Structure formats: structure tokens, C-alpha cells
Amino acid sequence: MDLVKEIQRLKKEKNAVILAHYYQVPEIQDIADYVGDSLGLSQKAAETDADIIVFAGVHFMAETAKILNPSKTVVLPDLNAGCSLADSCPPEDFAAFTKKHPDHVVITYVNCSAEIKALSDIVCTSSNALKIVQSIPKETPIIFAPDRNLGQYIINETGRDMLLWDGSCIVHEAFSIDKLIELHKKYPEHKIIAHPESETHILDTATYIGSTSGMINFVREHANEKFIVATEAGILHKMQEEMPDTELIPAPAKEDNTCACSECHFMKMNTMQKLYDCLLNESPQIDVDEKIRERALLPIERMLELSK
């Protein structure tokens, strides 16, 4: 079976749209209607007129699409494609945490469950986190969850004294500072660019810090330079596609693995076969409890409004 041809046929027959994150395998990125970061994917999900949204990403991303499109069918190629960062913030524990600080505005990073979004005042992504935090009056205390590394980066950039939830992304905490320094010694002309989910000692080495789309834009604007890229290695596909002559090296991970880089096991659970199957069978579908969906929608809409 020609999976590309069959997926394109089904997509047309069913009026479906395929949204994919930069961390997906290259062949899924290539067949997607839109490839982007969490902010761009949320914006595309909010504006699509498709009947079916095939979300090639992880569970919280598909949930966000369902929150924005309750009447549409939202499918995820592999229902087990989760997120270590989202898992680090259990709803019951976070509810108890926020109740202890009722005067705080609750800002949550989009990498969290629908239940956590429903406990929030506003949602952010790495693309707009600084803008979102700066939109809150300086005298208003803030809880930021679930990523402590992104939260610490925002504190360093804005000077805001935020209360941080102790969560993290295993992919962005997998980078080895020792190996990175050795790699940079070997390639001193390569500039280090990093995602703000990385630990502070990694960010301290970076020439540029930004979201996945921000990193791609930075490389595009400096295509004649060379880079070491500290985020999930899937981003290199789109970067190299757009800037084929730019030399890119993935930042090294602590553990030895086949790619010597940091990869998200959950993102790589989606395959072309699973993408075809979920489009063919319109399953597995993402469902969100209506009460939770209504509460989670408000902070997402606030984010989208501020991001215009």
C-alpha cells in the first residue's frame, strides 16, 4: 500500500486536516497540512473548517484541539503518545497547590492536561510566555506551571517573582552540559541555540533561546552560519529542508543512543501506518469532559487573543 497516496485520498474524502508538530518523524511532517509549534498548532486548530482533525503530536496537543473544536472529530494516531511534562503535574495535587495561593494568577504552559488548563487563568506557549507574563500587572503574584525550567527562564528575563511548579520535560533535561562543551570546542564556529525548557546551564551557553518556531526563524535569518541545536532532534528535518546548506548539529544527550541526540519517545510513537489507520477508522478519538472543556477553553482563548 502507498501510505502517502492513501492518506491523501482519505483526507480529501473525509474533509480532514493533518496538524503535525516539529518533533514528529520526517515522513509525517512531509504529509501534514501544517507543521508548527504549540502556538501555531493551537491557532490552526482554532481556525480550521475541516470535519476531522488528525493531530500528529502528543495527547495534550490533541486535547487542546478538541477543547477548541468540540463539534469536530479529533483523532490521535497513538493514544499512548503522552508527555513527561504533562505527567509531572497531577490535577489533584495542582488543585491543592493553587488553593494554598488564592491571590495568585495561574499561568500554565500548554504542555499540560485539560484538567490543569481548567484550573488556570491563562495558558501560554514557549512562543508567547514572556508576553503573557508581562501582560499581568507587576503587583499581581503568579503561579507558573508545570515547567520549572521555562518558569526560571521567564523569571531571569522579566525579573518577576513567580511561584514555580516543580515539573520538567525529560527530553530537554537530557542534554549533557559536559558533552555540549566538548562538542562546541570541536566546532567553535557553531552557535548554540536552545529551547527554554532546557536547564539553565544549557541556556547559559546559547546565543539564541526560543520556541521551536523561533529557533527555525533564527536559523532562517542566519542561514550562512552554523548551529548546534538544543531541542528535540525532530526539528532538524524542517530546518534542513528550509536551509539545506546550513550546517546543523543536534546537541548531545547524557545517555548514549543511536542518534546521540535527545529524542521524545512519545512524539516518535506516531507512525505513517498509525496515521493512516486513525484516519481510516476515525479512531482513537479524543474526548474531553464538557465541564472541564468549558473551563479550559477560557484560558486558551485568552492566550490566543493576546497572541494576535
Disulfide bonds with the S-S distance in Angstrom:
Cys259-Cys261 2.00
